[in-house]
Amino acid sequence: MKKIVGGICEIHGQLNDEIGYFEKTKNGNLRLRCRQCKRDNSKKWREKNHDYHLAKVKQWRSENRERINTKLKEDRKNNPEKFRTYERKKREQGGQRYKDYYIKQRFGIEVSEYYEMSKKQDDKCYICREPETRVNAKGELTKLAVDHCHESEKHGIMKIRKLLCHGCNTALGKLKERIDLFERCIEYLKEHNGTTRLT
């Protein structure tokens, strides 16, 4: 790799391997660029073309969902603390705004739709008919979870079902949303209900 020697940015001064990089021009030549100026210009362009940029990002993510999910799973597995720290900082900085933004970004529904769903369910879980009791690290009551069809998500469609409490939502996931497993659980409880004895 060609080492950067010399070159001065009018804004950020002397360029080196840390703040400079070589960019290939249309005719195949290399030109020296300032990394920070590139970031600043990209940020200004995104702010100026906000809607267009978001539409392009959304389209790319939709077309590369499987690739993104695979990479995220690997990264979470290899760097769990990195993700815990990131999520904690976002929650602390954004508060309610972050929670509302997450609902829209993750599930593709407006925050108003979420609250309307919650109101129709009397702010209670659709399955157990109880309000959410789970609290976060700050002692705040968490929102009801947005339950969705994971199979439809694989095909690029987010099919929203109902709002569930943490317990019911995780129960569905742990039993892999398989009706046969739930039926076996029912039979098991009927068979052993009131018959278990400790000796």
BELJO-V66911 format. One record per helix or strand. SS is the DSSP state (hx for helix, st for strand). FROM is the first residue (numbers start at 1). LEN is the number of residues. Records with the same first field share a line. If there is no record, write none. Layout:
BEGIN
SS->FROM-LEN / FROM-LEN
END
This chain:
BEGIN
st->8-2 / 13-2 / 20-5 / 30-5 / 135-1 / 141-1 / 145-5 / 159-6
hx->35-14 / 50-14 / 65-14 / 80-15 / 96-12 / 111-10 / 150-5 / 166-9 / 179-14
END
